[in-house]
Amino acid sequence: MKKRSTNLIAGILCLAAAAAWHSLDVRTGIHETGASWQMGRYLLLIVLVLVLTTVCGYFLLEKAVPCSLPKLAVLMTGGLGILYLFVLPPLTAPDEVSHYVSAYRLSSQMTGQPQRDRYGRVLLRAQDAWIEDLNGDFVYEPDEDGNLQVTAESREQAAKLGETLEESTYELLHSLGLNGQYAPERTAEIEALGSYVSSTYPPVTTTPLAYVPQAIGISLARLLGLNTVSLLYFGRFCNLLFFVAMLYWSMKRIPFGKEVLFGVAVLPMSLHLAASFSYDVMILSCMFLLTAVCLDLAYERAQVRAWDIVLLAVLAAVAGPCKMVYAPMLGLCLLIPMQKFGKVRNWFISAFAVGIAWGMAMYLVNSQVIATYAVATEADSYVEIAKTLDRAAKANSYVAWAGETGFSMSLLIHDPVLLVRMFYQTLLWNAKDMHITMIGGWLGNLDQVLDVPYLAVWAFTLCLTGLALKIPGEQLRMSGRHRVWTGFLCAACAGLTMLSMLIAWTPVSSRVILGVQGRYFLPFLPVLLLALKNQTVVLTKDKNRSILYLMCCLNGYALVRLFSIVCIRL
C-alpha cells in the first residue's frame, strides 16, 4: 500500500514540476501578446489535469477501492478527451474541416435544412461561413438558387480556422466565447446577399452513419440558436461521448485484454481523434467492438446467438464503407468454433449475413472508388507510366496534388518487384514517422511543432508493450494457430492501407509510399498486441494498473506542454 501511494504521489509531483516548467513559456507568450487571461486558463488546465490524474491514480492503484476497468476507462478517456478537446480546438485535427463539412451536411438533413447547392457543395449558414475565411478574403456571387458561391480567385488565398494552431487561435475563440459572433458586420453583408453559403471544402465520400454523433451535436447547437463556436464544440463533444460509450461496451464484452484496449484508447492520437469531427472515431469504435465480440464468442460464450450475428453484420456495414482496407478484420469471425453455431447450416447463414452486409454497404457507398482502383491501364512498366501522362490520366492513375502520373493496379501487377521495393523503402525510411503518428507525437493536423517529445512517444510504446505481456497466473486463451491467423489479418490491413495510399496518393517520382500515417493502424492495434502475448516473455508481477496510471500522467504532461507551445507560437 505504501508503494502504491508513493507511485501516486510521484506521478502528481512530476506533473506539477512539468507544469511549473512550462509556465515559463506561457509567461513568455503573455509578455508578447498581453493576453493575461492565458495564465488563468493554464492554471485551470493544471488543476484539472492534477485532479483527474489523482482520481484515476487512486482508483487504479488502490486495490481496497474496487473499480472495474470499463468504468475507469470511461473516467479517464472522457476526462482526458475533454481536455484535449479544449487544448487542441476545432478543426485542428487531421482532415477535420472535411469531416466537419460532412457532419454539417447530415445535420442539415436531420433538421430539414438545405444540404447541397446545385453543384453538390455543402450549404452552410451565413453566420458559419467565417471559419473558412478568417481574413474576409472571400468574394461571393449568388447562383441561380440564391446560394452564395465563392469565386475561384478569392478561394486561393483564404485562411481557415485551425489551419495552423497558434496563440491567435486561442485569442479568437476566447473573444467569441459561446455566444459571440465573428465579424458581425461581415456576416450581415453576407446575409444580405443570401441565407446560405456553399462550402469550399468537399464532404467525405463515405457512409453518412460515420457522422451521426457529430451531426447530432451540430443539430442541437443549431436548434438552440447557438453561435459557430458552440456548434463546433457540441459536434466534437458528441463524437467524444460516442467513443467513450463504445469503448465501455467493448471493454465489457471483451473476455481478456481489457488493459490493452484501454491502453490503445488513451494514446494521445486516439484521444485527439476522439475529441474531433473525424470519422476515425466511428472506425475505431466499430473495430474495437468487432474485436471484442469476436473474441468473446470465440473464447467465452458457449453459443452464438442471433443477436451476435446481427451486431457483427451492423458493425461490418457501418465500418466497412469508411475504409475498405479494414475488411480483413472480418476474418476474426473465423476464430469462432463452428460448433458454437449449433448446426453447420447456421454457420453458413451467419457468414453469409455478415458478408452480405459488408458487401452491400461497400457497393452502395464505395462502388465508384472501387472502380477507380480496379481500372486497367495500358502501361506495362514503371518507365512507361512515368513518362506517359496522358495514358495514365485515362487510367485514373494521375495524382492531382502532385501534378504527376501515379501508380495503378495494372502497373503493380505487371511489376511486382516495384511493389515490394516501394513497401520495403517505406518501412525502412518512414518507420519513425509512422510510429510518431500512431502514438500521437505530432498532434493538430500532424503539426510537427505541436509535438510530444519522442522520449514520451517511446514511453507510451513501452507502456503498450507492458500491457501486452503475460502476467503471472494469466491463462493464454489464444492458441498459436489463432495468433498466427490474427497476425496475418493485421498484416493484411497494414498492407492494404499502404497499397491504397500508393495508388491514390503517391506519384511515380516518389521512392516511398506517401500519406501513410500511423493512426491508420490504430483500429487493429489492440488485437495485434493480444496476438503477441506469449509464454516466453512474462512479467514477474501484475503491473497493468500502474502502467495505465503512467499513461494518464504522460497524457497530462502532453496537455500542459501543448498548451504552452501554442501560447508562444505567435
C-alpha positions in Angstrom: 0.0 0.0 0.0 2.8 2.4 0.8 4.5 1.7 -2.5 1.2 2.4 -4.4 0.8 5.7 -2.5 4.4 6.6 -3.3 3.8 5.9 -7.0 0.6 8.1 -6.9 2.4 11.0 -5.2 5.4 10.7 -7.5 3.2 11.0 -10.6 1.5 14.1 -9.2 4.8 15.7 -8.3 6.3 15.1 -11.7 3.3 16.6 -13.4 3.3 19.6 -11.1 7.0 20.1 -11.9 6.5 19.8 -15.6 3.6 22.3 -15.4 5.7 24.8 -13.4 8.5 24.5 -16.0 6.1 25.1 -19.0 4.5 28.0 -17.2 7.6 29.9 -18.1 6.7 29.5 -21.8 3.1 30.7 -21.0 4.5 33.8 -19.3 6.7 34.5 -22.3 3.7 34.3 -24.6 1.7 36.6 -22.3 4.6 39.1 -22.2 4.5 39.3 -26.0 0.7 39.4 -26.5 -0.6 40.9 -23.3 -3.2 38.1 -23.1 -3.1 37.8 -19.3 -6.2 35.5 -19.3 -4.0 32.8 -20.8 -2.3 32.3 -17.4 -5.7 31.8 -15.7 -6.7 29.2 -18.3 -3.3 27.5 -18.0 -3.7 27.3 -14.2 -7.2 25.8 -14.7 -5.8 23.2 -17.0 -3.1 22.3 -14.4 -5.7 21.9 -11.7 -8.0 19.8 -13.9 -5.0 17.6 -15.0 -3.8 17.1 -11.4 -7.3 16.3 -10.1 -8.1 13.9 -13.0 -4.7 12.2 -12.5 -5.2 11.9 -8.8 -8.6 10.4 -9.1 -7.7 8.0 -11.8 -4.5 7.0 -10.0 -6.4 6.4 -6.7 -8.8 4.0 -8.4 -6.1 2.4 -10.4 -3.6 1.9 -7.6 -5.7 1.4 -4.5 -6.9 -2.2 -4.5 -9.0 -1.6 -1.4 -11.4 0.6 -3.5 -12.7 -1.7 -6.3 -13.4 -0.1 -9.6 -13.8 -2.0 -12.8 -11.6 -1.2 -15.8 -14.5 -0.3 -18.1 -15.7 2.3 -15.6 -12.1 3.6 -15.2 -11.8 3.8 -19.0 -14.9 6.0 -19.1 -13.5 8.3 -16.4 -10.0 8.6 -18.0 -10.9 8.7 -21.7 -13.8 11.1 -21.0 -11.8 13.4 -18.8 -8.7 13.4 -20.9 -10.7 13.7 -24.1 -12.5 16.9 -22.8 -9.1 18.4 -22.0 -7.7 17.5 -25.5 -10.9 19.0 -27.0 -10.1 22.4 -25.5 -6.3 22.4 -25.7 -6.5 21.4 -29.4 -9.5 23.4 -30.6 -11.9 22.8 -33.5 -10.6 22.0 -37.0 -7.0 21.3 -35.9 -7.2 17.5 -36.2 -6.1 15.7 -39.4 -8.6 16.5 -42.3 -11.1 17.8 -39.7 -12.5 20.5 -41.8 -13.8 18.0 -44.4 -15.2 15.8 -41.7 -16.9 18.9 -40.2 -18.5 19.8 -43.5 -19.7 16.2 -43.9 -21.3 16.3 -40.4 -22.8 19.7 -41.2 -24.5 18.2 -44.3 -26.0 15.4 -42.3 -27.1 17.9 -39.7 -29.0 19.9 -42.3 -30.7 16.7 -43.4 -31.7 16.0 -39.8 -33.1 19.5 -39.2 -34.8 19.8 -42.6 -32.5 22.5 -43.9 -31.0 22.7 -47.4 -28.0 20.4 -47.7 -26.3 21.0 -51.1 -26.3 23.5 -53.9 -26.8 22.6 -57.5 -23.1 21.9 -57.8 -23.1 19.4 -54.9 -21.3 21.7 -52.5 -22.5 21.6 -48.8 -24.5 24.6 -47.7 -23.6 26.4 -44.5 -25.4 29.1 -42.5 -24.1 32.6 -43.4 -23.0 33.1 -39.8 -20.8 29.9 -40.0 -19.0 30.9 -43.2 -16.2 32.7 -41.4 -14.4 29.5 -40.3 -13.3 29.0 -43.9 -12.4 32.7 -44.4 -10.8 34.2 -41.3 -9.5 37.3 -43.0 -12.6 38.1 -45.1 -10.9 37.4 -48.4 -13.9 35.5 -50.0 -15.8 37.2 -52.8 -19.4 35.8 -53.1 -21.6 35.5 -56.1 -25.2 34.3 -55.8 -26.1 31.3 -58.1 -29.5 30.8 -59.7 -30.9 29.4 -56.5 -29.7 32.3 -54.4 -27.0 30.4 -52.7 -23.6 32.2 -52.4 -20.7 30.8 -54.3 -17.0 31.7 -53.6 -15.1 32.9 -56.6 -12.1 30.8 -57.5 -9.7 33.7 -57.3 -10.6 34.6 -53.7 -10.7 31.0 -52.6 -6.9 30.5 -53.2 -5.7 33.0 -50.5 -8.2 32.4 -47.7 -7.3 31.1 -44.3 -9.4 28.7 -42.3 -9.8 28.3 -38.6 -7.3 25.8 -37.1 -5.2 25.7 -40.3 -2.2 26.5 -38.0 -2.8 26.3 -34.3 -1.2 29.3 -32.7 -1.8 31.8 -29.9 -4.2 33.9 -32.1 -6.5 30.8 -32.4 -6.8 30.7 -28.6 -7.3 34.5 -28.6 -10.1 34.3 -31.2 -12.0 31.5 -29.5 -11.7 33.3 -26.2 -13.0 36.6 -27.5 -16.0 34.8 -29.2 -16.9 32.6 -26.3 -20.1 30.6 -26.6 -22.3 33.5 -27.6 -20.2 35.9 -29.6 -20.4 36.5 -33.4 -17.3 36.7 -35.5 -17.1 39.9 -37.6 -20.8 40.7 -37.3 -20.6 43.4 -40.0 -19.1 41.0 -42.4 -21.8 38.4 -41.5 -24.5 41.0 -42.1 -23.1 41.7 -45.5 -23.1 38.0 -46.4 -26.7 37.5 -45.1 -27.8 40.5 -47.2 -26.7 38.6 -50.3 -28.1 35.1 -49.3 -29.0 32.9 -46.4 -26.7 30.0 -47.3 -23.1 29.9 -48.4 -21.5 27.0 -50.3 -18.6 25.5 -48.5 -15.2 25.4 -50.4 -14.4 22.1 -48.9 -15.9 18.9 -50.3 -17.5 16.4 -48.0 -16.0 12.9 -47.5 -17.4 10.3 -49.7 -18.5 7.6 -47.2 -21.5 6.3 -45.3 -23.4 9.1 -43.5 -23.6 6.9 -40.5 -19.9 7.8 -39.7 -21.1 11.3 -38.9 -24.2 10.7 -36.9 -22.7 11.6 -33.4 -21.1 14.8 -34.8 -24.3 15.7 -36.7 -26.4 15.3 -33.5 -24.2 17.8 -31.7 -24.3 20.3 -34.6 -28.1 19.9 -34.8 -28.5 20.6 -31.1 -26.5 23.8 -31.4 -28.4 25.0 -34.4 -31.8 24.2 -32.8 -30.7 26.2 -29.7 -29.6 29.1 -31.9 -26.0 29.0 -30.6 -23.0 30.5 -32.3 -20.5 28.8 -34.5 -18.0 28.2 -31.7 -20.7 26.4 -29.7 -21.7 24.4 -32.8 -18.1 23.2 -33.3 -17.7 22.2 -29.7 -21.1 20.5 -29.5 -20.3 18.4 -32.6 -16.9 17.4 -31.2 -18.2 16.6 -27.7 -20.9 14.3 -29.0 -18.3 12.4 -31.0 -16.2 12.0 -27.9 -19.3 10.7 -26.0 -19.9 8.1 -28.7 -16.3 7.0 -28.5 -16.4 6.7 -24.7 -19.7 4.7 -24.8 -18.4 2.3 -27.4 -15.2 1.8 -25.6 -17.1 0.9 -22.4 -19.2 -1.5 -24.4 -16.2 -3.1 -26.0 -14.3 -3.5 -22.6 -17.4 -5.0 -21.0 -17.6 -7.5 -23.9 -14.0 -8.5 -24.4 -13.1 -11.6 -22.4 -9.4 -10.7 -21.9 -7.0 -8.0 -22.8 -9.1 -5.2 -21.3 -6.0 -3.4 -20.3 -4.7 -3.5 -23.9 -7.9 -2.0 -25.3 -7.7 0.6 -22.5 -4.1 1.5 -23.4 -4.7 2.0 -27.1 -7.8 4.2 -26.3 -5.7 6.6 -24.1 -2.9 7.2 -26.6 -2.7 10.9 -27.4 -3.6 10.3 -31.1 -6.7 8.2 -30.1 -7.9 10.9 -27.7 -7.2 13.7 -30.2 -9.2 12.0 -32.8 -12.0 11.1 -30.4 -12.4 14.8 -29.5 -12.7 15.9 -33.1 -15.1 15.6 -36.0 -13.0 12.8 -37.5 -14.8 9.7 -38.8 -11.9 7.7 -37.4 -13.9 7.7 -34.2 -16.6 5.5 -35.9 -13.9 3.3 -37.4 -12.0 2.9 -34.1 -15.2 2.3 -32.1 -16.6 -0.3 -34.5 -13.3 -2.2 -34.8 -12.8 -2.2 -31.1 -16.3 -3.7 -30.6 -15.9 -6.1 -33.5 -12.7 -7.4 -31.9 -14.4 -7.7 -28.5 -17.4 -9.6 -29.9 -15.3 -12.0 -31.9 -13.0 -12.8 -29.0 -16.0 -13.2 -26.7 -17.7 -15.6 -29.0 -14.5 -17.5 -29.7 -13.3 -17.9 -26.2 -16.0 -17.1 -23.7 -19.6 -17.7 -24.9 -20.9 -21.2 -25.1 -23.2 -20.5 -28.0 -23.6 -17.8 -30.7 -26.9 -16.0 -30.6 -28.8 -14.4 -33.4 -28.2 -11.0 -31.7 -24.5 -11.5 -32.0 -24.7 -12.1 -35.8 -26.9 -9.0 -36.2 -24.4 -7.0 -34.2 -21.4 -8.2 -36.3 -23.4 -7.5 -39.5 -24.2 -4.0 -38.4 -20.5 -3.3 -37.4 -19.4 -4.6 -40.8 -21.9 -2.5 -42.6 -21.1 0.7 -40.7 -17.3 0.5 -40.6 -16.7 -1.2 -44.0 -17.5 1.8 -46.2 -15.5 4.2 -44.1 -12.2 2.5 -45.0 -12.2 -0.6 -47.2 -8.7 -1.5 -46.0 -10.0 -2.9 -42.7 -12.0 -5.6 -44.4 -9.5 -8.4 -43.3 -10.7 -7.7 -39.7 -13.8 -9.6 -40.6 -11.5 -12.7 -40.6 -11.7 -12.5 -36.8 -15.1 -14.1 -37.1 -13.3 -17.3 -38.3 -11.9 -17.7 -34.8 -15.3 -18.7 -33.6 -15.7 -22.5 -33.5 -18.3 -23.8 -35.9 -19.9 -26.0 -33.2 -21.0 -22.9 -31.3 -23.5 -22.1 -34.1 -25.3 -25.4 -33.3 -25.6 -26.5 -37.0 -23.3 -26.2 -39.9 -26.2 -24.5 -41.8 -26.3 -21.8 -39.1 -22.6 -21.1 -39.6 -23.1 -20.6 -43.3 -26.1 -18.4 -42.8 -24.2 -16.3 -40.3 -21.2 -16.0 -42.5 -23.4 -15.0 -45.4 -25.3 -12.4 -43.4 -22.1 -10.7 -42.2 -20.5 -10.9 -45.6 -23.6 -9.6 -47.5 -23.9 -6.7 -45.0 -20.4 -5.7 -45.7 -20.6 -6.2 -49.4 -23.9 -4.3 -49.8 -22.6 -1.4 -47.8 -19.4 -1.3 -49.8 -21.3 -1.4 -53.1 -23.8 1.3 -52.1 -21.2 3.7 -50.8 -17.8 2.9 -52.5 -18.6 1.4 -55.9 -17.1 4.4 -57.7 -13.9 4.3 -55.6 -13.5 0.5 -56.2 -13.9 1.0 -59.9 -11.3 3.7 -59.9 -8.7 1.5 -58.1 -9.5 -1.5 -60.2 -9.4 0.1 -63.6 -6.8 -1.2 -66.1 -4.1 0.8 -67.6 -2.2 0.3 -70.8 1.2 0.9 -69.1 3.3 -2.2 -68.8 6.3 -0.8 -67.0 7.5 1.7 -64.4 9.3 3.7 -67.0 6.4 3.9 -69.4 3.9 5.1 -66.9 6.4 7.6 -65.5 6.8 9.1 -69.0 3.3 8.9 -70.4 1.0 11.4 -68.6 -2.0 11.2 -70.9 -2.2 7.4 -70.8 -2.0 7.5 -67.0 -4.8 10.0 -66.8 -7.0 7.8 -68.9 -6.3 5.0 -66.5 -7.2 7.1 -63.5 -3.6 7.0 -62.3 -3.0 10.7 -62.1 -2.1 12.2 -58.7 -3.7 15.7 -58.8 -1.9 17.2 -55.8 1.5 16.4 -57.2 0.6 17.1 -60.9 2.2 13.8 -61.9 1.3 10.3 -63.0 0.6 7.8 -60.3 0.6 4.1 -59.8 -2.1 1.8 -60.9 -3.1 -1.8 -60.1 -2.2 -3.0 -63.5 1.3 -1.5 -63.3 1.9 -3.1 -59.9 0.6 -6.5 -61.2 3.0 -6.3 -64.2 5.9 -5.2 -62.0 5.6 -6.9 -58.5 9.2 -6.2 -57.8 8.3 -2.5 -57.9 5.6 -3.1 -55.3 7.9 -5.0 -53.0 10.5 -2.2 -53.3 8.1 0.5 -52.5 6.9 -1.3 -49.4 10.4 -2.1 -48.3 11.7 1.5 -48.7 8.6 2.9 -47.0 9.1 0.7 -43.9 12.8 1.4 -43.9 12.7 5.2 -44.3 9.3 6.2 -42.8 9.0 3.8 -39.9 9.8 6.5 -37.4 7.2 8.9 -38.8 4.6 6.2 -38.7 5.5 5.4 -35.1 5.1 9.0 -34.1 1.8 9.5 -35.9 0.4 6.3 -34.4 1.2 7.2 -30.8 0.5 10.9 -31.2 3.9 12.6 -31.2 2.6 15.1 -33.8 -0.8 16.4 -33.0 -3.0 19.0 -34.5 -3.0 18.5 -38.3 0.1 16.4 -37.9 1.9 19.6 -36.9 5.4 18.9 -36.0 5.6 22.0 -33.8 2.7 20.6 -31.7 4.8 17.7 -30.6 5.0 15.3 -27.7 8.7 14.6 -27.2 9.9 11.4 -28.9 11.0 10.1 -25.4 7.4 10.3 -24.3 6.3 8.6 -27.5 8.6 5.7 -26.6 7.3 5.7 -23.1 3.8 5.2 -24.4 5.1 2.5 -26.7 6.7 0.7 -23.8 3.5 1.0 -21.8 1.6 -0.7 -24.6 4.2 -3.4 -24.7 4.0 -4.0 -21.0 0.2 -4.3 -21.2 0.5 -6.9 -23.9 2.8 -9.1 -21.9 1.5 -12.1 -20.0 1.2 -11.7 -16.2 1.7 -14.4 -13.5 -1.3 -16.7 -13.3 -2.8 -15.5 -16.6 -4.0 -18.2 -19.0 -3.3 -17.7 -22.7 -6.6 -18.0 -24.4 -5.4 -17.7 -28.0 -3.7 -20.8 -29.4 -0.6 -20.5 -31.5 -2.6 -21.1 -34.7 -5.1 -18.4 -33.8 -2.3 -15.9 -33.0 -0.7 -16.6 -36.4 -4.1 -16.0 -38.1 -4.7 -12.8 -36.2 -1.2 -11.5 -37.1 -1.9 -12.3 -40.7 -5.1 -10.3 -40.7 -3.4 -7.3 -39.1 -0.6 -7.5 -41.7 -3.2 -7.6 -44.4 -4.8 -4.5 -43.1 -1.5 -2.7 -42.9 -0.6 -3.9 -46.4 -3.9 -2.8 -47.9 -3.5 0.6 -46.1 -0.1 1.1 -47.7 -1.4 -0.1 -51.1 -4.3 2.3 -51.1 -2.0 5.2 -50.4 0.4 4.0 -53.1 -2.4 4.1 -55.7 -4.3 7.1 -54.5 -1.7 9.5 -53.2 1.8 8.6 -54.4 3.3 10.0 -57.7 5.7 7.8 -59.6 8.6 10.1 -58.9 8.5 9.2 -55.2 10.6 6.3 -53.8 8.4 5.8 -50.8 4.6 5.5 -50.3 3.3 8.9 -49.3 0.4 9.6 -47.0 0.8 6.6 -44.8 0.1 7.7 -41.2 0.4 5.6 -38.1 -3.1 6.5 -37.0 -4.4 4.2 -39.7 -3.0 1.2 -37.7 -4.9 2.0 -34.5 -8.1 0.0 -35.4 -6.3 -3.3 -35.4 -3.5 -2.4 -32.9 -5.4 -4.0 -29.8 -5.9 -7.4 -31.4 -2.3 -7.3 -32.8 -0.9 -6.7 -29.3 -3.1 -9.5 -27.9 -1.8 -11.9 -30.6 1.8 -11.1 -29.5 1.1 -12.3 -25.9 3.2 -15.5 -25.3 4.7 -17.8 -22.7 8.3 -16.7 -23.4 8.2 -13.1 -22.2 6.3 -12.9 -18.9 6.1 -10.1 -16.3 7.1 -11.1 -12.8 4.3 -9.0 -11.3 1.0 -7.6 -12.5 1.8 -4.0 -13.3 -1.1 -3.3 -15.6 -2.8 -0.7 -13.5 0.4 1.0 -12.7 1.1 1.2 -16.4 -2.3 2.7 -17.1 -1.6 5.3 -14.4 1.7 6.1 -16.0 -0.2 6.6 -19.3 -2.5 9.0 -17.6 0.4 11.0 -16.3 2.0 11.1 -19.7 -1.2 12.5 -21.2 -1.3 15.1 -18.5 2.3 16.1 -19.4 1.3 16.2 -23.1 -1.6 18.5 -22.4 0.4 21.1 -20.4 3.2 21.0 -23.0 0.9 21.5 -25.9 -0.9 24.5 -24.3 2.4 26.2 -23.6 3.6 25.6 -27.1 0.5 27.3 -28.5 1.0 30.2 -26.2 4.4 31.1 -27.5 3.5 30.3 -31.1 2.9 33.9 -32.2 
